[in-house]
Amino acid sequence: MTAITENKPAYDGQALDLTGKSGARAFKNTLATVLIVLAFLIAMIPLLWILGTVISKGYHLLLNADWWSQSQRGITVRRQGGGAYHAIMGTLIMSLITALIAVPIAVLGAVYLVEYGKGTRAARVVSFMIDILTGVPSIVAALFIYAVWITIFGFNRVGFAVSLSLVLLMLPVVLRSTEEMLKLVPDELREASYALGVPKWKTIMKVVVPTAFGGIVTGVMLGLARVMGETAPLLILVGYSKNINLNPFNGFMGALPTMINQDRTELALQPAADRVWAAALTLILLVLVLNVLARLVARFSAIKSK
C-alpha cells in the first residue's frame, strides 16, 4: 500500500492576523474621515452664524409679553412697543389653509403614483407636472393666482389668495416625500393583507399609510417650512396690515415675512431693526415648534410592533 503524503504549509505557531490595515488603507480611511468632518463643520458655520445673529439681536423683544399679545397698530418705525400677534396669527392662518388644501391632494396623488398608476401614461403625466411645479419660483405662482383670482374672477387681494399660491409651492414637496415614503413600505405587508382578503383600498388606509405616517408628517413639515417664509405671494396677493385681522377672506392681513419687509428699509432706526430681528426669530421658532409637534404626533401615531 502506497502511503499518501500531504503537503501542509509550515506553521510557525503565530495566529494569522486578518484584522489589521495596511498603511495606505489606514491613511485613506483617516483622510476620508477628516474630510467628512471638515465638510460637516463648514456646512454648520453659516447655519450657526445665522442662528447666533438672529437670536442675539432678536431675543429681547420676545421676552416681552406684549410681543405675543399686541399688534403694531399705531406704532411707527421710530417708536418702540407693540407686538407681532397680528403677524403670527396671519402666518398661521394662511399656512393652515395651505396645508388643508395641499396635503390631501399631495397624499392622494402619491398613493395613486405608487399603488395604482405604476407604468401608466397618466402617472407619467402627473409625475412630469410635479417636477415642473418643483422648480416654479414663488413669484410665478403668485402672479398666476393674481391673474386667475383678481384679473379673471375680479376678487379682492386677500389672505386666501396667498394660500392658493402657496399650495402650488407646497404640493410638490409633500407629494414627492410621501411618494418616497410609500415606496419604502415592504411589499410583504401588502401581500399579507391581500392574502387575508382585505381589499386594496383598505390595505392602503390601514396598513400602507399608517406604516409610512412618520415620513409623511416629516414631508408635510418640510412643505410648511418651505412656504411659511415666502414673501412674494404676500406682497402681490395681500397687503400688509398692522391691525389684527383673522379673516382670510376679507381685507389685508399681517404676516411675519411682510412685517420684516415693512421695517427692513428703516434698519438705521433701532426700534425698526429690533422688530425685524425679533420677527425673524419668531418665524424660526414657529417652524421649530411645528416640527417638534409633528414629530410627537408621528411618534405616538406610528404602528407599534408587538
Backbone hydrogen bonds in HBPLUS format (Angstrom, degrees):
<---DONOR---> <-ACCEPTOR-->    atom                        ^
c    i                          cat <-CA-CA->   ^        H-A-AA   ^      H-
h    n   atom  resd res      DA  || num        DHA   H-A  angle D-A-AA Bond
n    s   type  num  typ     dist DA aas  dist angle  dist       angle   num
A0026-ALA N   A0022-SER O   2.98 MM   4  6.15 163.8  2.00 156.4 161.0     1
A0027-PHE N   A0023-GLY O   3.03 MM   4  6.16 153.5  2.10 142.9 150.1     2
A0028-LYS N   A0024-ALA O   2.98 MM   4  6.22 161.6  2.02 149.3 154.0     3
A0029-ASN N   A0025-ARG O   2.92 MM   4  6.09 159.2  1.97 149.6 155.4     4
A0030-THR N   A0026-ALA O   2.99 MM   4  6.16 162.0  2.02 146.7 151.4     5
A0031-LEU N   A0027-PHE O   2.84 MM   4  6.01 160.7  1.88 151.0 157.0     6
A0032-ALA N   A0028-LYS O   2.92 MM   4  6.07 161.3  1.95 148.7 153.3     7
A0033-THR N   A0029-ASN O   3.01 MM   4  6.21 158.3  2.06 145.9 152.1     8
A0034-VAL N   A0030-THR O   2.94 MM   4  6.16 161.5  1.97 151.3 156.1     9
A0035-LEU N   A0031-LEU O   2.95 MM   4  6.17 160.2  1.99 150.0 155.3    10
A0036-ILE N   A0032-ALA O   2.95 MM   4  6.13 156.9  2.00 149.0 155.0    11
A0037-VAL N   A0033-THR O   3.01 MM   4  6.21 169.1  2.02 152.9 155.8    12
A0038-LEU N   A0034-VAL O   2.87 MM   4  5.98 156.7  1.92 147.0 154.4    13
A0039-ALA N   A0035-LEU O   2.87 MM   4  6.03 157.2  1.92 145.2 151.1    14
A0040-PHE N   A0036-ILE O   2.97 MM   4  6.22 155.5  2.03 147.9 154.7    15
A0041-LEU N   A0037-VAL O   2.96 MM   4  6.22 159.2  2.01 149.3 154.6    16
A0042-ILE N   A0038-LEU O   2.91 MM   4  6.15 158.2  1.96 151.0 157.0    17
A0043-ALA N   A0039-ALA O   2.96 MM   4  6.16 155.2  2.02 145.5 152.1    18
A0044-MET N   A0040-PHE O   2.98 MM   4  6.21 139.6  2.15 142.5 153.9    19
A0045-ILE N   A0041-LEU O   3.10 MM   4  6.28 133.7  2.32 143.4 154.1    20
A0048-LEU N   A0044-MET O   2.86 MM   4  6.00 174.8  1.87 164.9 165.9    21
A0049-TRP N   A0045-ILE O   2.89 MM   4  5.94 153.6  1.96 149.7 158.2    22
A0050-ILE N   A0046-PRO O   2.89 MM   4  6.01 163.7  1.92 147.8 151.3    23
A0051-LEU N   A0047-LEU O   2.96 MM   4  6.17 173.7  1.96 155.0 157.1    24
A0052-GLY N   A0048-LEU O   2.80 MM   4  5.80 161.4  1.83 144.6 150.8    25
A0053-THR N   A0049-TRP O   2.96 MM   4  6.08 159.1  2.00 146.5 152.2    26
A0054-VAL N   A0050-ILE O   2.92 MM   4  6.12 172.4  1.93 159.6 161.4    27
A0055-ILE N   A0051-LEU O   2.89 MM   4  5.94 166.4  1.91 152.2 156.7    28
A0056-SER N   A0052-GLY O   2.96 MM   4  5.92 163.9  1.99 143.8 149.1    29
A0057-LYS N   A0053-THR O   3.09 MM   4  6.12 149.5  2.19 144.8 152.2    30
A0058-GLY N   A0054-VAL O   2.93 MM   4  5.73 130.1  2.18 142.1 153.4    31
A0059-TYR N   A0055-ILE O   3.08 MM   4  5.33 142.0  2.23 145.7 144.7    32
A0062-LEU N   A0059-TYR O   3.04 MM   3  5.25 123.7  2.37 101.2 116.0    33
A0064-ASN N   A0061-LEU O   3.12 MM   3  5.45 160.2  2.16 108.1 114.3    34
A0067-TRP N   A0064-ASN O   3.08 MM   3  5.67 146.5  2.20 113.0 121.4    35
A0068-TRP N   A0065-ALA O   3.14 MM   3  5.62 140.5  2.31 110.4 119.4    36
A0069-SER N   A0066-ASP O   3.24 MM   3  5.05 149.4  2.34  96.2 105.2    37
A0070-GLN N   A0066-ASP O   2.97 MM   4  5.39 144.5  2.10 150.6 148.1    38
A0084-ALA N   A0067-TRP O   2.77 MM  17  5.40 171.2  1.78 136.9 137.6    39
A0085-TYR N   A0070-GLN O   2.97 MM  15  5.36 155.0  2.04 153.9 147.7    40
A0083-GLY N   A0071-SER O   3.14 MM  12  4.74 156.9  2.20 103.8 110.8    41
A0075-ILE N   A0072-GLN O   3.03 MM   3  5.26 165.0  2.06 130.0 129.7    42
A0079-ARG N   A0076-THR O   3.10 MM   3  5.28 162.6  2.14 108.8 114.2    43
A0088-ILE N   A0084-ALA O   2.82 MM   4  6.01 162.2  1.85 161.8 167.2    44
A0089-MET N   A0085-TYR O   2.97 MM   4  6.06 172.5  1.98 153.4 155.6    45
A0090-GLY N   A0086-HIS O   3.06 MM   4  6.07 153.3  2.14 133.9 142.0    46
A0091-THR N   A0087-ALA O   2.95 MM   4  6.07 159.7  1.99 145.8 150.9    47
A0092-LEU N   A0088-ILE O   2.98 MM   4  6.20 163.9  2.00 151.6 156.1    48
A0093-ILE N   A0089-MET O   2.87 MM   4  5.97 163.1  1.90 152.5 157.2    49
A0094-MET N   A0090-GLY O   3.08 MM   4  6.15 173.5  2.08 149.9 152.0    50
A0095-SER N   A0091-THR O   2.97 MM   4  6.00 152.4  2.05 143.2 151.7    51
A0096-LEU N   A0092-LEU O   2.84 MM   4  5.92 153.1  1.91 145.2 152.6    52
A0097-ILE N   A0093-ILE O   3.00 MM   4  6.27 164.9  2.03 154.3 157.6    53
A0098-THR N   A0094-MET O   3.04 MM   4  6.15 156.6  2.09 139.0 145.9    54
A0099-ALA N   A0095-SER O   2.91 MM   4  6.16 158.2  1.96 148.4 153.7    55
A0100-LEU N   A0096-LEU O   2.89 MM   4  6.12 159.8  1.93 153.1 158.7    56
A0101-ILE N   A0097-ILE O   3.15 MM   4  6.38 143.3  2.29 146.0 154.2    57
A0102-ALA N   A0098-THR O   2.84 MM   4  5.93 171.7  1.85 157.9 160.8    58
A0103-VAL N   A0099-ALA O   2.97 MM   4  5.42 160.3  2.00 138.1 144.6    59
A0106-ALA N   A0102-ALA O   2.85 MM   4  5.95 161.2  1.89 156.3 162.5    60
A0107-VAL N   A0103-VAL O   2.88 MM   4  5.99 169.6  1.89 160.8 163.1    61
A0108-LEU N   A0104-PRO O   2.97 MM   4  6.01 167.1  1.99 148.1 152.3    62
A0109-GLY N   A0105-ILE O   2.88 MM   4  5.95 153.1  1.96 142.7 151.0    63
A0110-ALA N   A0106-ALA O   2.90 MM   4  6.10 154.1  1.97 146.7 153.4    64
A0111-VAL N   A0107-VAL O   2.90 MM   4  6.16 156.4  1.96 149.3 156.0    65
A0112-TYR N   A0108-LEU O   2.97 MM   4  6.20 155.0  2.03 145.8 152.3    66
A0113-LEU N   A0109-GLY O   3.03 MM   4  6.28 161.3  2.07 148.0 152.6    67
A0114-VAL N   A0110-ALA O   3.01 MM   4  6.16 157.3  2.06 150.4 155.9    68
A0115-GLU N   A0111-VAL O   2.80 MM   4  5.56 162.0  1.83 148.5 154.8    69
A0116-TYR N   A0112-TYR O   3.05 MM   4  4.93 145.5  2.18 120.8 130.9    70
A0117-GLY N   A0112-TYR O   2.63 MM   5  5.57 151.8  1.70 174.1 167.7    71
A0120-THR N   A0117-GLY O   3.12 MM   3  5.37 171.2  2.13 126.6 128.5    72
A0124-ARG N   A0120-THR O   3.25 MM   4  6.58 152.2  2.34 142.0 149.0    73
A0125-VAL N   A0121-ARG O   2.99 MM   4  6.31 151.8  2.07 149.2 157.0    74
A0126-VAL N   A0122-ALA O   2.95 MM   4  6.22 162.5  1.98 152.3 156.6    75
A0127-SER N   A0123-ALA O   2.92 MM   4  6.06 165.7  1.94 149.1 153.4    76
A0128-PHE N   A0124-ARG O   2.95 MM   4  6.04 154.0  2.01 141.3 148.5    77
A0129-MET N   A0125-VAL O   2.97 MM   4  6.20 159.2  2.01 151.4 156.5    78
A0130-ILE N   A0126-VAL O   2.97 MM   4  6.20 153.2  2.05 150.4 157.8    79
A0131-ASP N   A0127-SER O   3.03 MM   4  6.28 151.7  2.11 143.6 151.1    80
A0132-ILE N   A0128-PHE O   3.09 MM   4  6.42 147.6  2.20 143.2 151.8    81
A0133-LEU N   A0129-MET O   2.96 MM   4  6.26 159.6  2.00 148.2 153.3    82
A0134-THR N   A0130-ILE O   2.98 MM   4  6.18 144.5  2.11 145.1 154.4    83
A0135-GLY N   A0132-ILE O   3.16 MM   3  5.63 137.8  2.35 108.2 117.8    84
A0136-VAL N   A0133-LEU O   3.17 MM   3  5.15 165.9  2.19 105.6 109.9    85
A0140-VAL N   A0137-PRO O   3.18 MM   3  5.41 128.4  2.46 101.4 113.9    86
A0141-ALA N   A0137-PRO O   3.24 MM   4  6.64 159.3  2.29 151.5 156.7    87
A0142-ALA N   A0138-SER O   2.94 MM   4  6.19 154.6  2.01 146.3 153.7    88
A0143-LEU N   A0139-ILE O   2.92 MM   4  6.09 155.5  1.98 142.1 148.3    89
A0144-PHE N   A0140-VAL O   2.96 MM   4  6.16 151.2  2.05 147.1 154.8    90
A0145-ILE N   A0141-ALA O   3.11 MM   4  6.37 164.8  2.13 149.6 152.6    91
A0146-TYR N   A0142-ALA O   2.88 MM   4  6.08 151.5  1.97 144.8 153.9    92
A0147-ALA N   A0143-LEU O   2.91 MM   4  6.10 154.3  1.98 143.6 149.7    93
A0148-VAL N   A0144-PHE O   3.07 MM   4  6.37 152.9  2.14 146.8 154.0    94
A0149-TRP N   A0145-ILE O   2.63 MM   4  5.52 158.8  1.67 154.3 160.0    95
A0150-ILE N   A0146-TYR O   3.03 MM   4  5.25 146.7  2.14 124.8 135.2    96
A0151-THR N   A0146-TYR O   3.08 MM   5  6.52 161.9  2.11 157.0 162.6    97
A0152-ILE N   A0147-ALA O   3.02 MM   5  6.27 139.7  2.18 141.7 153.2    98
A0153-PHE N   A0148-VAL O   3.11 MM   5  6.35 157.6  2.16 154.4 160.4    99
A0155-PHE N   A0149-TRP O   3.05 MM   6  5.85 155.1  2.11 155.3 150.1   100
A0154-GLY N   A0150-ILE O   3.02 MM   4  4.49 124.8  2.34 103.7 115.9   101
A0161-ALA N   A0158-VAL O   3.25 MM   3  5.66 132.4  2.49 106.0 116.4   102
A0162-VAL N   A0159-GLY O   3.04 MM   3  5.14 122.0  2.39  97.5 112.1   103
A0163-SER N   A0159-GLY O   3.14 MM   4  6.56 152.6  2.22 148.1 155.3   104
A0160-PHE N   A0248-PRO O   2.88 MM  88  5.21 146.6  1.99 151.2 140.4   105
A0164-LEU N   A0160-PHE O   3.06 MM   4  6.41 150.1  2.15 146.7 154.4   106
A0165-SER N   A0161-ALA O   3.20 MM   4  6.53 153.4  2.27 145.4 151.2   107
A0166-LEU N   A0162-VAL O   2.95 MM   4  6.24 152.8  2.03 150.4 158.8   108
A0167-VAL N   A0163-SER O   2.91 MM   4  6.14 136.9  2.10 143.7 154.9   109
A0169-LEU N   A0166-LEU O   3.04 MM   3  5.05 132.6  2.27  96.1 109.4   110
A0170-MET N   A0166-LEU O   2.85 MM   4  6.08 152.8  1.92 153.8 161.9   111
A0171-LEU N   A0167-VAL O   2.87 MM   4  5.69 160.9  1.90 151.8 155.7   112
A0174-VAL N   A0170-MET O   3.14 MM   4  6.35 170.3  2.15 167.3 169.0   113
A0175-LEU N   A0171-LEU O   2.95 MM   4  6.02 165.7  1.97 157.8 162.6   114
A0176-ARG N   A0172-PRO O   3.03 MM   4  5.94 167.2  2.05 141.6 145.5   115
A0177-SER N   A0173-VAL O   3.18 MM   4  6.26 165.2  2.20 145.5 150.0   116
A0178-THR N   A0174-VAL O   2.90 MM   4  5.94 159.6  1.94 148.1 154.4   117
A0179-GLU N   A0175-LEU O   2.84 MM   4  5.97 156.4  1.90 148.0 155.1   118
A0180-GLU N   A0176-ARG O   3.06 MM   4  6.31 158.7  2.11 148.2 152.7   119
A0181-MET N   A0177-SER O   3.05 MM   4  6.28 153.2  2.12 144.7 152.2   120
A0182-LEU N   A0178-THR O   2.93 MM   4  6.15 157.8  1.98 153.9 159.3   121
A0183-LYS N   A0179-GLU O   3.07 MM   4  6.29 147.6  2.18 143.1 151.9   122
A0184-LEU N   A0181-MET O   3.15 MM   3  5.20 136.5  2.35  95.9 107.7   123
A0185-VAL N   A0182-LEU O   3.23 MM   3  5.46 155.3  2.30 103.7 110.9   124
A0189-LEU N   A0186-PRO O   3.21 MM   3  5.79 143.1  2.36 111.2 118.6   125
A0191-GLU N   A0187-ASP O   2.90 MM   4  6.18 168.3  1.91 159.7 162.9   126
A0192-ALA N   A0188-GLU O   2.89 MM   4  5.97 153.9  1.96 143.8 150.5   127
A0193-SER N   A0189-LEU O   3.13 MM   4  6.30 154.4  2.20 141.2 147.7   128
A0194-TYR N   A0190-ARG O   2.88 MM   4  6.21 159.0  1.93 154.1 160.4   129
A0195-ALA N   A0191-GLU O   2.87 MM   4  6.02 150.5  1.96 143.6 151.9   130
A0196-LEU N   A0193-SER O   3.17 MM   3  5.28 137.3  2.36  98.1 109.5   131
A0198-VAL N   A0193-SER O   3.19 MM   5  5.62 159.3  2.23 154.5 149.3   132
A0197-GLY N   A0194-TYR O   2.92 MM   3  5.11 158.6  1.97 109.2 114.6   133
A0203-THR N   A0199-PRO O   2.93 MM   4  6.17 147.9  2.03 147.2 157.2   134
A0204-ILE N   A0200-LYS O   2.94 MM   4  6.23 155.2  2.00 152.6 158.4   135
A0205-MET N   A0201-TRP O   3.07 MM   4  6.28 158.4  2.11 141.7 147.4   136
A0206-LYS N   A0202-LYS O   2.80 MM   4  5.77 159.4  1.85 149.1 154.5   137
A0207-VAL N   A0203-THR O   2.84 MM   4  5.22 145.0  1.96 134.7 142.4   138
A0208-VAL N   A0203-THR O   3.05 MM   5  6.46 158.2  2.10 147.2 154.2   139
A0209-VAL N   A0204-ILE O   2.92 MM   5  5.88 174.8  1.92 159.2 160.7   140
A0211-THR N   A0207-VAL O   3.12 MM   4  6.06 149.2  2.22 138.3 146.9   141
A0212-ALA N   A0208-VAL O   3.13 MM   4  6.42 148.8  2.23 149.3 157.6   142
A0213-PHE N   A0210-PRO O   3.27 MM   3  4.82 163.2  2.30  97.2 101.0   143
A0216-ILE N   A0212-ALA O   3.01 MM   4  6.23 152.3  2.09 153.6 162.5   144
A0217-VAL N   A0213-PHE O   2.93 MM   4  6.18 161.7  1.96 157.5 160.9   145
A0218-THR N   A0214-GLY O   3.11 MM   4  6.34 155.3  2.17 142.5 149.5   146
A0219-GLY N   A0215-GLY O   3.01 MM   4  6.26 152.9  2.09 143.5 150.3   147
A0220-VAL N   A0216-ILE O   2.95 MM   4  6.30 150.0  2.04 147.4 155.9   148
A0221-MET N   A0217-VAL O   2.99 MM   4  6.29 156.6  2.04 151.5 157.1   149
A0222-LEU N   A0218-THR O   2.96 MM   4  6.24 149.8  2.06 145.2 154.0   150
A0223-GLY N   A0219-GLY O   2.95 MM   4  6.21 152.8  2.03 144.5 151.8   151
A0224-LEU N   A0220-VAL O   2.91 MM   4  6.24 154.5  1.97 148.2 155.1   152
A0225-ALA N   A0221-MET O   2.89 MM   4  6.05 162.9  1.92 148.4 153.0   153
A0226-ARG N   A0222-LEU O   2.96 MM   4  6.13 137.2  2.15 136.2 148.2   154
A0227-VAL N   A0223-GLY O   3.17 MM   4  6.49 141.1  2.33 143.2 152.0   155
A0227-VAL N   A0224-LEU O   3.12 MM   3  5.28 125.5  2.43  97.8 110.9   156
A0228-MET N   A0224-LEU O   2.88 MM   4  5.87 153.8  1.95 160.6 166.2   157
A0230-GLU N   A0227-VAL O   3.17 MM   3  5.32 167.7  2.19 110.3 114.0   158
A0234-LEU N   A0231-THR O   3.04 MM   3  5.28 118.7  2.43 103.7 119.2   159
A0235-LEU N   A0231-THR O   2.98 MM   4  6.27 157.0  2.04 158.9 166.2   160
A0236-ILE N   A0232-ALA O   3.07 MM   4  6.21 154.0  2.14 154.0 160.5   161
A0237-LEU N   A0233-PRO O   2.87 MM   4  5.64 161.6  1.91 144.8 150.6   162
A0238-VAL N   A0234-LEU O   3.21 MM   4  5.35 149.2  2.31 128.8 133.2   163
A0253-MET N   A0239-GLY O   3.25 MM  14  6.54 131.8  2.49 173.7 169.1   164
A0250-ASN N   A0247-ASN O   3.41 MM   3  5.74 169.8  2.42 114.8 115.3   165
A0259-MET N   A0255-ALA O   2.82 MM   4  5.98 140.4  1.97 150.0 162.9   166
A0260-ILE N   A0256-LEU O   2.97 MM   4  6.21 154.3  2.04 150.4 155.9   167
A0261-ASN N   A0257-PRO O   2.98 MM   4  6.26 155.1  2.04 140.6 148.0   168
A0262-GLN N   A0258-THR O   2.84 MM   4  5.87 140.8  2.00 135.8 145.6   169
A0264-ARG N   A0260-ILE O   3.11 MM   4  6.00 120.3  2.48 143.5 158.8   170
A0266-GLU N   A0263-ASP O   3.07 MM   3  5.44 159.4  2.11 111.5 118.0   171
A0269-LEU N   A0266-GLU O   2.96 MM   3  5.67 158.1  2.01 119.5 125.8   172
A0273-ALA N   A0269-LEU O   3.00 MM   4  6.22 163.9  2.03 158.3 163.6   173
A0274-ASP N   A0270-GLN O   2.88 MM   4  6.01 160.9  1.92 156.8 161.3   174
A0275-ARG N   A0271-PRO O   3.15 MM   4  6.38 156.1  2.21 143.8 149.5   175
A0276-VAL N   A0272-ALA O   3.03 MM   4  6.30 153.1  2.11 148.9 156.4   176
A0277-TRP N   A0273-ALA O   3.12 MM   4  6.39 169.5  2.13 156.7 157.4   177
A0278-ALA N   A0274-ASP O   2.95 MM   4  6.06 158.7  1.99 147.6 154.5   178
A0279-ALA N   A0275-ARG O   2.86 MM   4  5.90 158.1  1.91 146.3 151.8   179
A0280-ALA N   A0276-VAL O   3.04 MM   4  6.26 155.2  2.10 146.4 153.3   180
A0281-LEU N   A0277-TRP O   2.98 MM   4  6.21 159.0  2.03 148.0 153.3   181
A0282-THR N   A0278-ALA O   2.89 MM   4  6.08 151.9  1.97 144.4 152.8   182
A0283-LEU N   A0279-ALA O   3.01 MM   4  6.23 154.3  2.07 145.9 151.8   183
A0284-ILE N   A0280-ALA O   3.12 MM   4  6.42 156.9  2.18 146.3 152.2   184
A0285-LEU N   A0281-LEU O   2.92 MM   4  6.18 158.3  1.97 149.5 155.6   185
A0286-LEU N   A0282-THR O   2.90 MM   4  6.14 151.9  1.98 148.1 155.7   186
A0287-VAL N   A0283-LEU O   3.14 MM   4  6.41 164.6  2.17 150.5 153.2   187
A0288-LEU N   A0284-ILE O   2.97 MM   4  6.20 157.3  2.02 147.1 154.1   188
A0289-VAL N   A0285-LEU O   2.82 MM   4  6.00 165.8  1.84 154.8 157.7   189
A0290-LEU N   A0286-LEU O   2.98 MM   4  6.15 166.3  2.00 152.4 156.2   190
A0291-ASN N   A0287-VAL O   3.00 MM   4  6.17 151.6  2.08 144.2 152.0   191
A0292-VAL N   A0288-LEU O   2.99 MM   4  6.27 158.7  2.03 151.8 157.3   192
A0293-LEU N   A0289-VAL O   2.93 MM   4  6.17 167.1  1.95 155.8 159.1   193
A0294-ALA N   A0290-LEU O   2.93 MM   4  6.04 155.0  2.00 142.6 149.9   194
A0295-ARG N   A0291-ASN O   2.94 MM   4  6.16 155.9  2.00 148.2 154.3   195
A0296-LEU N   A0292-VAL O   3.02 MM   4  6.30 155.3  2.08 149.3 155.9   196
A0297-VAL N   A0293-LEU O   2.94 MM   4  6.21 160.4  1.98 150.2 155.5   197
A0298-ALA N   A0294-ALA O   2.89 MM   4  6.08 161.3  1.92 150.4 155.6   198
A0299-ARG N   A0295-ARG O   2.88 MM   4  6.05 150.6  1.97 143.6 151.8   199
A0300-PHE N   A0296-LEU O   3.05 MM   4  6.25 166.8  2.07 154.3 156.4   200
A0301-SER N   A0297-VAL O   2.96 MM   4  5.90 128.5  2.23 140.3 153.5   201
A0302-ALA N   A0298-ALA O   3.11 MM   4  5.87 119.7  2.49 136.6 145.9   202
